[in-house]
C-alpha cells in the first residue's frame, strides 16, 4: 500500500504578537496588586476607631508657650537700643542693653570701636518707630519694628525683627536685646527673569 501525499499541506500556525502573549501576564499582575491593596486596606484601615467627644476642657499638648501682655520694660529697652546701638551713639550704654548673642564675645573695648553685630540706621533720620508684637512670652519677646524716616531724610523706611529675653531672677531680672535682624524682601529681577 502506497501512500499518496495529500496535496493539501497542513496550515502553519502563526505566532501571536508579543502584546497578545503578554496580556494574560499583565492582567494577572494587576489582579495580584489589586488584591494586595484590598488586603492592606482591610488590615491597616479596616478597624474603625470610635471618636469620643467630651465637654471637658481641651488639653494643649503643642508645647507652645502662651502669649502674655508685653512687659513695658521691653518698649523702653527697644527705644534705648535704637537710640544707642543702632544709631551708634552711647555705645557704653548699648553694651549693657544687649545679650551675648549680639556681643558675640566682644569686650567693652572692642564694642566701643562701633564694629558691632547690629545693623545701623541713622537715629536723626527717624520720625517714628511703630512696632508689632509677633509673640510675647514671660521671658522672651519678638517684635517687628519699622523705622520710618522723616520726610526730609534721604533714607528708606526699614523694618527689623527685635528679639529680647529676660535674664536673671528676682530683683536682678531684666530684659536684653538678643537679635536685630532686617526683614528683607526677596529681590525681584526687573528684566523679567
N, CA, C and O atoms as a DFTB+ gen file, in Angstrom:
772 C
 N C O
     1  1       0.823      -1.146       0.000
     2  2       0.000       0.000       0.000
     3  2       0.881       1.226       0.000
     4  3       1.749       1.438       0.847
     5  1       0.616       1.947      -0.926
     6  2       1.417       3.150      -1.040
     7  2       0.596       4.317      -0.542
     8  3      -0.627       4.366      -0.669
     9  1       1.285       5.198      -0.005
    10  2       0.588       6.386       0.496
    11  2       0.804       7.513      -0.472
    12  3       1.904       7.776      -0.958
    13  1      -0.229       8.119      -0.707
    14  2      -0.154       9.243      -1.625
    15  2      -0.130      10.503      -0.769
    16  3      -0.932      10.682       0.147
    17  1       0.776      11.322      -1.088
    18  2       0.872      12.575      -0.338
    19  2      -0.283      13.459      -0.692
    20  3      -0.620      13.668      -1.858
    21  1      -0.866      13.961       0.336
    22  2      -2.010      14.855       0.139
    23  2      -1.493      16.173      -0.390
    24  3      -0.512      16.733       0.099
    25  1      -2.184      16.643      -1.401
    26  2      -1.747      17.898      -1.993
    27  2      -1.985      19.070      -1.051
    28  3      -1.389      20.139      -1.183
    29  1      -2.846      18.837      -0.133
    30  2      -3.084      19.920       0.830
    31  2      -2.022      19.848       1.921
    32  3      -1.795      18.795       2.517
    33  1      -1.408      20.931       2.158
    34  2      -0.426      20.947       3.237
    35  2      -1.082      21.490       4.490
    36  3      -1.993      22.317       4.440
    37  1      -0.616      21.025       5.554
    38  2      -1.185      21.457       6.828
    39  2      -0.836      22.923       7.027
    40  3       0.317      23.310       6.835
    41  1      -1.825      23.762       7.416
    42  2      -1.540      25.182       7.585
    43  2      -0.553      25.413       8.731
    44  3      -0.600      24.724       9.750
    45  1       0.309      26.354       8.558
    46  2       1.266      26.680       9.626
    47  2       0.600      27.628      10.618
    48  3      -0.170      28.513      10.246
    49  1       0.912      27.421      11.845
    50  2       0.345      28.275      12.884
    51  2       1.125      29.567      12.956
    52  3       2.356      29.587      12.946
    53  1       0.367      30.642      13.031
    54  2       1.016      31.946      13.199
    55  2       1.223      32.215      14.669
    56  3       0.349      31.935      15.489
    57  1       2.359      32.749      15.000
    58  2       2.655      33.089      16.387
    59  2       1.990      34.437      16.675
    60  3       2.164      35.378      15.901
    61  1       1.218      34.555      17.791
    62  2       0.561      35.834      18.093
    63  2       1.599      36.895      18.465
    64  3       2.693      36.569      18.927
    65  1       1.247      38.165      18.261
    66  2       2.181      39.234      18.621
    67  2       2.481      39.233      20.128
    68  3       1.746      38.650      20.925
    69  1       3.574      39.898      20.489
    70  2       4.042      39.906      21.872
    71  2       2.991      40.434      22.841
    72  3       2.793      39.863      23.914
    73  1       2.314      41.523      22.469
    74  2       1.359      42.124      23.394
    75  2       0.215      41.180      23.707
    76  3      -0.340      41.215      24.805
    77  1      -0.152      40.315      22.725
    78  2      -1.225      39.353      22.981
    79  2      -0.746      38.253      23.921
    80  3      -1.504      37.756      24.753
    81  1       0.523      37.882      23.775
    82  2       1.065      36.847      24.663
    83  2       1.257      37.405      26.083
    84  3       1.108      36.675      27.063
    85  1       1.588      38.704      26.188
    86  2       1.848      39.309      27.496
    87  2       0.576      39.710      28.222
    88  3       0.594      39.906      29.437
    89  1      -0.519      39.835      27.500
    90  2      -1.771      40.305      28.087
    91  2      -2.227      39.483      29.298
    92  3      -2.602      40.081      30.306
    93  1      -2.216      38.157      29.255
    94  2      -2.629      37.399      30.446
    95  2      -1.718      37.655      31.651
    96  3      -2.182      37.688      32.791
    97  1      -0.425      37.834      31.391
    98  2       0.502      38.082      32.493
    99  2       0.247      39.456      33.119
   100  3       0.247      39.599      34.342
   101  1       0.033      40.445      32.284
   102  2      -0.251      41.785      32.792
   103  2      -1.546      41.791      33.599
   104  3      -1.618      42.396      34.669
   105  1      -2.556      41.120      33.084
   106  2      -3.834      41.045      33.804
   107  2      -3.647      40.346      35.150
   108  3      -4.200      40.777      36.162
   109  1      -2.875      39.278      35.157
   110  2      -2.616      38.552      36.408
   111  2      -1.903      39.417      37.424
   112  3      -2.244      39.392      38.607
   113  1      -0.906      40.192      36.978
   114  2      -0.163      41.074      37.887
   115  2      -1.082      42.153      38.450
   116  3      -1.007      42.474      39.636
   117  1      -1.951      42.718      37.604
   118  2      -2.883      43.738      38.077
   119  2      -3.851      43.181      39.108
   120  3      -4.190      43.862      40.076
   121  1      -4.298      41.943      38.905
   122  2      -5.196      41.310      39.880
   123  2      -4.480      41.122      41.211
   124  3      -5.065      41.375      42.265
   125  1      -3.228      40.684      41.182
   126  2      -2.472      40.477      42.413
   127  2      -2.268      41.812      43.142
   128  3      -2.419      41.877      44.362
   129  1      -1.928      42.872      42.408
   130  2      -1.752      44.190      43.028
   131  2      -3.063      44.679      43.639
   132  3      -3.069      45.215      44.746
   133  1      -4.159      44.499      42.931
   134  2      -5.469      44.889      43.451
   135  2      -5.815      44.146      44.723
   136  3      -6.297      44.747      45.683
   137  1      -5.575      42.835      44.741
   138  2      -5.843      42.045      45.948
   139  2      -4.967      42.508      47.112
   140  3      -5.433      42.587      48.248
   141  1      -3.694      42.816      46.829
   142  2      -2.794      43.288      47.883
   143  2      -3.300      44.611      48.456
   144  3      -3.236      44.825      49.667
   145  1      -3.801      45.497      47.596
   146  2      -4.328      46.780      48.066
   147  2      -5.561      46.582      48.944
   148  3      -5.714      47.249      49.966
   149  1      -6.429      45.674      48.547
   150  2      -7.636      45.385      49.334
   151  2      -7.251      44.814      50.688
   152  3      -7.797      45.219      51.714
   153  1      -6.317      43.879      50.697
   154  2      -5.891      43.258      51.957
   155  2      -5.240      44.305      52.860
   156  3      -5.513      44.349      54.060
   157  1      -4.388      45.137      52.292
   158  2      -3.738      46.178      53.083
   159  2      -4.767      47.133      53.674
   160  3      -4.696      47.471      54.856
   161  1      -5.705      47.560      52.874
   162  2      -6.735      48.473      53.351
   163  2      -7.554      47.816      54.464
   164  3      -7.891      48.462      55.456
   165  1      -7.860      46.578      54.299
   166  2      -8.671      45.873      55.292
   167  2      -7.935      45.745      56.619
   168  3      -8.493      46.044      57.674
   169  1      -6.670      45.297      56.566
   170  2      -5.944      45.056      57.805
   171  2      -5.439      46.334      58.469
   172  3      -5.426      46.431      59.696
   173  1      -5.031      47.294      57.682
   174  2      -4.468      48.504      58.275
   175  2      -5.563      49.504      58.636
   176  3      -5.559      50.068      59.730
   177  1      -6.493      49.720      57.718
   178  2      -7.503      50.752      57.934
   179  2      -8.888      50.173      58.223
   180  3      -9.839      50.922      58.446
   181  1      -9.003      48.877      58.219
   182  2     -10.314      48.264      58.335
   183  2     -10.947      48.397      59.707
   184  3     -12.170      48.359      59.839
   185  1     -10.121      48.551      60.720
   186  2     -10.681      48.611      62.056
   187  2     -10.996      50.060      62.394
   188  3     -10.100      50.899      62.484
   189  1     -12.248      50.335      62.575
   190  2     -12.690      51.704      62.814
   191  2     -12.481      52.072      64.277
   192  3     -12.764      51.297      65.191
   193  1     -11.975      53.285      64.456
   194  2     -11.783      53.793      65.806
   195  2     -12.944      54.715      66.122
   196  3     -13.351      55.533      65.296
   197  1     -13.454      54.576      67.292
   198  2     -14.575      55.394      67.709
   199  2     -14.036      56.661      68.354
   200  3     -13.239      56.600      69.291
   201  1     -14.474      57.807      67.849
   202  2     -14.066      59.081      68.427
   203  2     -15.003      59.419      69.572
   204  3     -16.225      59.320      69.459
   205  1     -14.398      59.818      70.666
   206  2     -15.187      60.152      71.843
   207  2     -15.059      61.652      72.087
   208  3     -13.952      62.178      72.205
   209  1     -16.175      62.322      72.161
   210  2     -16.193      63.758      72.406
   211  2     -16.738      64.010      73.803
   212  3     -17.747      63.435      74.210
   213  1     -16.045      64.882      74.525
   214  2     -16.499      65.223      75.872
   215  2     -16.602      66.742      75.972
   216  3     -16.179      67.477      75.080
   217  1     -17.166      67.175      77.065
   218  2     -17.276      68.612      77.302
   219  2     -16.147      69.102      78.206
   220  3     -16.163      70.246      78.661
   221  1     -15.182      68.248      78.462
   222  2     -14.037      68.624      79.293
   223  2     -13.158      69.607      78.522
   224  3     -13.148      69.591      77.291
   225  1     -12.422      70.458      79.230
   226  2     -11.545      71.405      78.539
   227  2     -10.475      70.667      77.730
   228  3     -10.052      69.566      78.081
   229  1     -10.058      71.297      76.653
   230  2      -9.059      70.711      75.768
   231  2      -7.685      70.828      76.415
   232  3      -7.347      71.859      76.997
   233  1      -6.904      69.773      76.309
   234  2      -5.543      69.786      76.819
   235  2      -4.604      70.169      75.690
   236  3      -4.558      69.501      74.657
   237  1      -3.851      71.252      75.890
   238  2      -2.896      71.718      74.881
   239  2      -1.592      70.957      75.059
   240  3      -0.918      71.102      76.079
   241  1      -1.239      70.150      74.074
   242  2      -0.004      69.379      74.133
   243  2       1.007      69.875      73.104
   244  3       1.995      69.193      72.834
   245  1       0.773      71.054      72.524
   246  2       1.649      71.565      71.466
   247  2       3.000      72.017      72.004
   248  3       3.978      72.036      71.257
   249  1       3.078      72.378      73.266
   250  2       4.333      72.852      73.831
   251  2       4.615      74.314      73.528
   252  3       5.663      74.832      73.914
   253  1       3.696      74.992      72.842
   254  2       3.885      76.407      72.529
   255  2       3.474      77.232      73.740
   256  3       2.381      77.084      74.286
   257  1       4.386      78.100      74.135
   258  2       4.127      78.934      75.307
   259  2       3.019      79.944      75.018
   260  3       2.910      80.455      73.903
   261  1       2.222      80.219      76.005
   262  2       1.122      81.171      75.859
   263  2       1.650      82.597      75.798
   264  3       2.640      82.928      76.450
   265  1       0.986      83.440      75.013
   266  2       1.331      84.855      74.955
   267  2       0.826      85.561      76.213
   268  3      -0.229      85.229      76.752
   269  1       1.602      86.534      76.659
   270  2       1.234      87.357      77.802
   271  2       1.325      88.814      77.352
   272  3       1.960      89.102      76.337
   273  1       0.705      89.732      78.081
   274  2       0.838      91.146      77.701
   275  2       2.317      91.557      77.688
   276  3       3.113      91.088      78.501
   277  1       2.661      92.438      76.753
   278  2       4.045      92.893      76.615
   279  2       4.471      93.675      77.847
   280  3       3.782      94.599      78.280
   281  1       5.606      93.297      78.403
   282  2       6.176      93.995      79.556
   283  2       6.587      95.401      79.109
   284  3       7.309      95.533      78.121
   285  1       6.149      96.452      79.808
   286  2       6.511      97.823      79.413
   287  2       8.024      98.051      79.363
   288  3       8.490      98.932      78.640
   289  1       8.785      97.275      80.114
   290  2      10.245      97.407      80.093
   291  2      10.813      97.070      78.718
   292  3      11.870      97.580      78.350
   293  1      10.126      96.216      77.951
   294  2      10.605      95.848      76.616
   295  2      10.512      97.051      75.682
   296  3      11.407      97.270      74.866
   297  1       9.440      97.831      75.795
   298  2       9.309      99.042      74.965
   299  2      10.453     100.009      75.264
   300  3      11.064     100.561      74.349
   301  1      10.737     100.206      76.543
   302  2      11.829     101.090      76.947
   303  2      13.159     100.564      76.426
   304  3      13.978     101.329      75.917
   305  1      13.370      99.270      76.552
   306  2      14.601      98.640      76.063
   307  2      14.751      98.861      74.559
   308  3      15.832      99.222      74.094
   309  1      13.678      98.648      73.794
   310  2      13.734      98.802      72.334
   311  2      14.103     100.236      71.962
   312  3      14.939     100.451      71.084
   313  1      13.488     101.220      72.623
   314  2      13.804     102.636      72.341
   315  2      15.272     102.941      72.620
   316  3      15.957     103.558      71.805
   317  1      15.745     102.497      73.789
   318  2      17.139     102.753      74.172
   319  2      18.106     102.051      73.219
   320  3      19.146     102.608      72.866
   321  1      17.768     100.842      72.807
   322  2      18.624     100.084      71.890
   323  2      18.753     100.816      70.557
   324  3      19.849     100.917      70.007
   325  1      17.637     101.326      70.037
   326  2      17.664     102.033      68.746
   327  2      18.452     103.332      68.881
   328  3      19.212     103.689      67.981
   329  1      18.279     104.044      69.996
   330  2      18.982     105.329      70.194
   331  2      20.479     105.154      70.458
   332  3      21.254     106.092      70.270
   333  1      20.884     103.971      70.887
   334  2      22.300     103.768      71.222
   335  2      22.998     102.856      70.207
   336  3      23.804     103.329      69.406
   337  1      22.699     101.576      70.236
   338  2      23.415     100.609      69.383
   339  2      23.131     100.826      67.909
   340  3      24.061     100.864      67.104
   341  1      21.863     100.970      67.539
   342  2      21.500     101.137      66.128
   343  2      22.028     102.467      65.599
   344  3      22.519     102.534      64.472
   345  1      21.931     103.520      66.401
   346  2      22.390     104.853      65.989
   347  2      23.898     105.026      66.166
   348  3      24.458     106.022      65.706
   349  1      24.565     104.073      66.825
   350  2      25.996     104.139      67.119
   351  2      26.328     105.348      68.008
   352  3      27.339     106.023      67.818
   353  1      25.448     105.595      68.978
   354  2      25.660     106.665      69.953
   355  2      25.581     106.055      71.345
   356  3      24.743     105.188      71.593
   357  1      26.427     106.487      72.238
   358  2      26.487     105.977      73.607
   359  2      26.622     104.450      73.602
   360  3      25.787     103.730      74.149
   361  1      27.691     103.987      72.971
   362  2      27.917     102.543      72.844
   363  2      28.147     101.865      74.194
   364  3      27.879     100.673      74.345
   365  1      28.644     102.626      75.180
   366  2      28.832     102.046      76.514
   367  2      27.478     101.614      77.085
   368  3      27.355     100.524      77.643
   369  1      26.471     102.469      76.942
   370  2      25.108     102.127      77.402
   371  2      24.548     100.985      76.562
   372  3      23.894     100.092      77.099
   373  1      24.792     100.997      75.260
   374  2      24.292      99.944      74.373
   375  2      24.835      98.577      74.778
   376  3      24.132      97.572      74.674
   377  1      26.076      98.540      75.237
   378  2      26.708      97.275      75.647
   379  2      25.937      96.621      76.795
   380  3      25.873      95.396      76.898
   381  1      25.356      97.459      77.652
   382  2      24.587      96.944      78.788
   383  2      23.202      96.438      78.371
   384  3      22.578      95.664      79.098
   385  1      22.723      96.875      77.202
   386  2      21.364      96.542      76.761
   387  2      21.274      95.235      75.976
   388  3      20.178      94.716      75.763
   389  1      22.416      94.703      75.544
   390  2      22.390      93.532      74.663
   391  2      22.892      92.294      75.377
   392  3      23.653      92.364      76.343
   393  1      22.438      91.149      74.866
   394  2      22.856      89.868      75.410
   395  2      24.069      89.319      74.665
   396  3      24.562      89.941      73.724
   397  1      24.542      88.160      75.089
   398  2      25.736      87.569      74.472
   399  2      25.543      87.217      72.992
   400  3      26.521      87.121      72.250
   401  1      24.305      87.028      72.562
   402  2      24.045      86.707      71.161
   403  2      24.501      87.841      70.242
   404  3      24.964      87.595      69.128
   405  1      24.369      89.073      70.710
   406  2      24.776      90.230      69.912
   407  2      26.229      90.618      70.224
   408  3      26.965      91.024      69.324
   409  1      26.634      90.499      71.458
   410  2      28.023      90.845      71.813
   411  2      29.017      89.943      71.095
   412  3      30.110      90.385      70.742
   413  1      28.657      88.710      70.879
   414  2      29.494      87.738      70.174
   415  2      30.909      87.686      70.752
   416  3      31.889      87.609      70.010
   417  1      31.003      87.728      72.066
   418  2      32.299      87.610      72.724
   419  2      33.135      88.877      72.732
   420  3      34.272      88.851      73.203
   421  1      32.604      89.991      72.224
   422  2      33.360      91.237      72.204
   423  2      33.475      91.820      73.609
   424  3      32.517      91.816      74.383
   425  1      34.640      92.311      73.912
   426  2      34.827      93.035      75.169
   427  2      34.241      94.441      74.992
   428  3      33.924      94.855      73.877
   429  1      34.104      95.156      76.091
   430  2      33.591      96.532      76.005
   431  2      34.518      97.384      75.146
   432  3      34.049      98.221      74.374
   433  1      35.825      97.179      75.270
   434  2      36.787      97.953      74.481
   435  2      36.581      97.699      72.986
   436  3      36.602      98.641      72.193
   437  1      36.382      96.439      72.596
   438  2      36.142      96.107      71.184
   439  2      34.802      96.680      70.726
   440  3      34.675      97.167      69.602
   441  1      33.820      96.616      71.597
   442  2      32.484      97.125      71.284
   443  2      32.509      98.629      71.033
   444  3      31.807      99.132      70.156
   445  1      33.306      99.325      71.791
   446  2      33.362     100.787      71.698
   447  2      33.913     101.280      70.354
   448  3      33.785     102.462      70.033
   449  1      34.521     100.392      69.573
   450  2      35.011     100.796      68.252
   451  2      33.852     101.032      67.282
   452  3      34.022     101.692      66.257
   453  1      32.665     100.489      67.609
   454  2      31.499     100.640      66.733
   455  2      31.367      99.523      65.711
   456  3      30.377      99.465      64.982
   457  1      32.346      98.644      65.650
   458  2      32.293      97.490      64.749
   459  2      31.553      96.371      65.480
   460  3      32.163      95.454      66.029
   461  1      30.210      96.472      65.474
   462  2      29.378      95.567      66.264
   463  2      28.366      94.858      65.367
   464  3      28.123      95.269      64.232
   465  1      27.788      93.793      65.896
   466  2      26.840      92.978      65.128
   467  2      25.425      93.539      65.223
   468  3      24.486      92.825      65.575
   469  1      25.284      94.817      64.906
   470  2      23.989      95.486      64.917
   471  2      23.887      96.288      63.622
   472  3      24.751      97.117      63.332
   473  1      22.840      96.044      62.850
   474  2      22.645      96.790      61.605
   475  2      22.311      98.233      61.973
   476  3      21.353      98.474      62.708
   477  1      23.096      99.208      61.469
   478  2      22.869     100.606      61.856
   479  2      21.726     101.258      61.074
   480  3      21.317     100.790      60.011
   481  1      21.240     102.338      61.638
   482  2      20.242     103.201      60.992
   483  2      20.409     104.573      61.628
   484  3      20.499     104.657      62.853
   485  1      20.453     105.643      60.857
   486  2      20.689     106.959      61.452
   487  2      19.507     107.415      62.323
   488  3      18.402     107.641      61.829
   489  1      19.764     107.541      63.606
   490  2      18.695     107.907      64.546
   491  2      18.136     109.292      64.259
   492  3      16.953     109.541      64.491
   493  1      18.967     110.193      63.758
   494  2      18.493     111.545      63.468
   495  2      17.461     111.552      62.351
   496  3      16.666     112.485      62.245
   497  1      17.469     110.527      61.524
   498  2      16.539     110.471      60.395
   499  2      15.189     109.869      60.781
   500  3      14.227     109.983      60.023
   501  1      15.105     109.230      61.949
   502  2      13.876     108.528      62.342
   503  2      12.797     109.513      62.770
   504  3      13.019     110.376      63.620
   505  1      11.627     109.364      62.163
   506  2      10.462     110.165      62.560
   507  2       9.691     109.398      63.629
   508  3       9.480     109.893      64.736
   509  1       9.276     108.187      63.284
   510  2       8.574     107.311      64.224
   511  2       9.075     105.882      64.033
   512  3       9.648     105.537      62.999
   513  1       8.840     105.057      65.061
   514  2       9.253     103.653      65.001
   515  2       8.154     102.776      65.595
   516  3       8.298     102.275      66.710
   517  1       7.057     102.586      64.860
   518  2       5.996     101.719      65.383
   519  2       6.461     100.261      65.397
   520  3       7.384      99.877      64.679
   521  1       5.807      99.477      66.223
   522  2       6.178      98.064      66.280
   523  2       4.933      97.201      66.375
   524  3       3.854      97.658      66.750
   525  1       5.123      95.937      66.021
   526  2       4.065      94.934      66.123
   527  2       4.630      93.775      66.926
   528  3       5.790      93.401      66.752
   529  1       3.819      93.208      67.800
   530  2       4.260      92.094      68.629
   531  2       4.038      90.791      67.853
   532  3       2.899      90.443      67.544
   533  1       5.115      90.075      67.540
   534  2       4.972      88.750      66.930
   535  2       4.614      87.728      67.995
   536  3       3.694      86.929      67.817
   537  1       5.348      87.756      69.111
   538  2       4.949      86.972      70.278
   539  2       5.523      87.638      71.522
   540  3       6.545      88.322      71.469
   541  1       4.847      87.423      72.625
   542  2       5.262      87.974      73.903
   543  2       5.056      86.906      74.961
   544  3       3.939      86.683      75.427
   545  1       6.138      86.251      75.332
   546  2       6.088      85.232      76.376
   547  2       6.643      85.827      77.669
   548  3       7.122      86.961      77.689
   549  1       6.574      85.065      78.721
   550  2       7.007      85.569      80.025
   551  2       8.476      85.976      80.019
   552  3       8.846      86.942      80.687
   553  1       9.325      85.256      79.276
   554  2      10.764      85.539      79.302
   555  2      11.356      85.738      77.907
   556  3      12.577      85.812      77.767
   557  1      10.525      85.823      76.887
   558  2      11.040      86.020      75.531
   559  2      10.022      86.781      74.692
   560  3       8.818      86.552      74.804
   561  1      10.518      87.693      73.845
   562  2       9.659      88.555      73.039
   563  2      10.261      88.684      71.647
   564  3      11.481      88.693      71.483
   565  1       9.387      88.783      70.642
   566  2       9.832      89.110      69.286
   567  2       8.929      90.213      68.754
   568  3       7.710      90.055      68.686
   569  1       9.543      91.334      68.377
   570  2       8.820      92.479      67.842
   571  2       9.246      92.729      66.405
   572  3      10.380      92.442      66.022
   573  1       8.323      93.270      65.612
   574  2       8.671      93.800      64.295
   575  2       8.656      95.314      64.448
   576  3       7.620      95.905      64.751
   577  1       9.807      95.934      64.237
   578  2       9.955      97.376      64.404
   579  2      10.161      97.997      63.022
   580  3      11.012      97.551      62.254
   581  1       9.386      99.015      62.720
   582  2       9.535      99.713      61.438
   583  2      10.113     101.093      61.716
   584  3       9.514     101.898      62.430
   585  1      11.271     101.354      61.149
   586  2      11.904     102.663      61.307
   587  2      11.484     103.524      60.129
   588  3      11.918     103.311      58.996
   589  1      10.632     104.502      60.415
   590  2      10.114     105.399      59.377
   591  2      10.866     106.718      59.443
   592  3      10.844     107.388      60.475
   593  1      11.537     107.103      58.353
   594  2      12.326     108.329      58.373
   595  2      11.458     109.576      58.218
   596  3      10.308     109.516      57.783
   597  1      12.042     110.679      58.583
   598  2      11.386     111.971      58.365
   599  2      11.264     112.205      56.865
   600  3      12.014     111.629      56.078
   601  1      10.325     113.044      56.477
   602  2      10.107     113.316      55.057
   603  2      11.352     113.914      54.410
   604  3      11.610     113.680      53.230
   605  1      12.117     114.675      55.165
   606  2      13.313     115.328      54.621
   607  2      14.509     114.379      54.512
   608  3      15.473     114.676      53.806
   609  1      14.452     113.248      55.202
   610  2      15.584     112.308      55.185
   611  2      15.672     111.583      53.847
   612  3      14.659     111.263      53.225
   613  1      16.877     111.339      53.431
   614  2      17.098     110.640      52.164
   615  2      17.461     109.190      52.443
   616  3      18.501     108.695      52.007
   617  1      16.594     108.531      53.167
   618  2      16.809     107.133      53.521
   619  2      15.464     106.424      53.478
   620  3      14.425     107.028      53.744
   621  1      15.491     105.165      53.149
   622  2      14.246     104.398      53.030
   623  2      13.783     103.874      54.386
   624  3      14.603     103.640      55.273
   625  1      12.472     103.689      54.550
   626  2      11.994     103.028      55.769
   627  2      12.484     101.575      55.769
   628  3      12.595     100.942      54.719
   629  1      12.765     101.075      56.940
   630  2      13.270      99.713      57.055
   631  2      12.592      99.057      58.244
   632  3      12.375      99.683      59.281
   633  1      12.263      97.788      58.075
   634  2      11.685      97.069      59.215
   635  2      12.644      95.987      59.677
   636  3      13.363      95.377      58.887
   637  1      12.629      95.771      60.992
   638  2      13.545      94.846      61.654
   639  2      12.757      93.939      62.597
   640  3      11.667      94.278      63.057
   641  1      13.345      92.779      62.867
   642  2      12.872      91.919      63.948
   643  2      13.784      92.180      65.139
   644  3      15.006      92.074      65.029
   645  1      13.190      92.519      66.272
   646  2      13.937      92.722      67.502
   647  2      13.538      91.626      68.475
   648  3      12.377      91.521      68.868
   649  1      14.512      90.812      68.858
   650  2      14.278      89.756      69.837
   651  2      14.835      90.170      71.178
   652  3      15.891      90.799      71.250
   653  1      14.133      89.824      72.243
   654  2      14.597      90.153      73.593
   655  2      14.292      88.998      74.531
   656  3      13.303      88.284      74.364
   657  1      15.168      88.825      75.529
   658  2      14.970      87.794      76.550
   659  2      15.137      88.420      77.925
   660  3      15.888      89.376      78.116
   661  1      14.412      87.848      78.870
   662  2      14.541      88.281      80.259
   663  2      15.610      87.402      80.899
   664  3      15.511      86.175      80.881
   665  1      16.623      88.035      81.459
   666  2      17.704      87.293      82.104
   667  2      17.730      87.629      83.587
   668  3      17.203      88.655      84.017
   669  1      18.344      86.756      84.352
   670  2      18.417      86.966      85.796
   671  2      17.111      86.585      86.468
   672  3      16.149      86.177      85.818
   673  1      17.101      86.729      87.786
   674  2      15.890      86.397      88.538
   675  2      15.730      87.377      89.693
   676  3      16.669      88.058      90.105
   677  1      14.518      87.416      90.188
   678  2      14.217      88.290      91.321
   679  2      14.463      89.754      90.999
   680  3      14.055      90.242      89.945
   681  1      15.130      90.453      91.909
   682  2      15.395      91.880      91.732
   683  2      16.404      92.134      90.607
   684  3      16.479      93.247      90.086
   685  1      17.178      91.112      90.229
   686  2      18.184      91.262      89.173
   687  2      17.634      90.945      87.790
   688  3      18.372      91.029      86.808
   689  1      16.361      90.585      87.686
   690  2      15.791      90.236      86.378
   691  2      15.670      91.487      85.517
   692  3      15.205      92.531      85.975
   693  1      16.098      91.363      84.255
   694  2      15.993      92.476      83.314
   695  2      15.997      91.917      81.883
   696  3      16.389      90.776      81.637
   697  1      15.554      92.751      80.970
   698  2      15.483      92.358      79.567
   699  2      16.739      92.791      78.829
   700  3      17.301      93.852      79.101
   701  1      17.180      91.939      77.873
   702  2      18.295      92.292      76.987
   703  2      17.895      91.982      75.553
   704  3      17.102      91.076      75.299
   705  1      18.452      92.741      74.624
   706  2      18.194      92.501      73.203
   707  2      19.069      91.331      72.755
   708  3      20.274      91.315      73.005
   709  1      18.455      90.358      72.097
   710  2      19.200      89.181      71.649
   711  2      19.338      89.103      70.133
   712  3      20.180      88.362      69.624
   713  1      18.518      89.864      69.408
   714  2      18.646      89.858      67.947
   715  2      18.082      91.148      67.362
   716  3      17.144      91.739      67.895
   717  1      18.681      91.564      66.252
   718  2      18.264      92.752      65.498
   719  2      18.505      92.408      64.042
   720  3      19.609      92.579      63.525
   721  1      17.457      91.919      63.382
   722  2      17.604      91.370      62.038
   723  2      16.708      92.126      61.077
   724  3      15.510      92.257      61.330
   725  1      17.264      92.631      59.970
   726  2      16.407      93.313      58.997
   727  2      15.458      92.335      58.328
   728  3      15.826      91.201      58.020
   729  1      14.252      92.783      58.112
   730  2      13.256      91.978      57.394
   731  2      13.423      92.313      55.919
   732  3      12.949      93.346      55.445
   733  1      14.094      91.438      55.213
   734  2      14.438      91.708      53.818
   735  2      13.485      90.956      52.901
   736  3      13.268      89.756      53.066
   737  1      12.925      91.661      51.943
   738  2      12.088      91.019      50.932
   739  2      12.989      90.422      49.871
   740  3      14.073      90.951      49.624
   741  1      12.576      89.338      49.236
   742  2      13.409      88.760      48.189
   743  2      13.534      89.717      47.009
   744  3      12.610      90.463      46.684
   745  1      14.696      89.674      46.384
   746  2      14.945      90.525      45.214
   747  2      14.140      90.006      44.028
   748  3      14.094      88.804      43.768
   749  1      13.509      90.929      43.316
   750  2      12.742      90.568      42.121
   751  2      13.455      91.198      40.930
   752  3      13.555      92.423      40.845
   753  1      13.954      90.371      40.008
   754  2      14.660      90.933      38.849
   755  2      13.746      91.828      38.029
   756  3      12.565      91.529      37.852
   757  1      14.296      92.923      37.533
   758  2      13.497      93.879      36.768
   759  2      13.369      93.494      35.303
   760  3      12.483      93.997      34.612
   761  1      14.240      92.605      34.811
   762  2      14.183      92.262      33.392
   763  2      13.291      91.060      33.104
   764  3      13.322      90.525      31.995
   765  1      12.504      90.630      34.073
   766  2      11.527      89.569      33.864
   767  2      12.068      88.163      33.968
   768  3      11.353      87.218      33.634
   769  1      13.303      87.979      34.418
   770  2      13.859      86.629      34.564
   771  2      13.368      85.970      35.801
   772  3      13.735      84.829      36.080
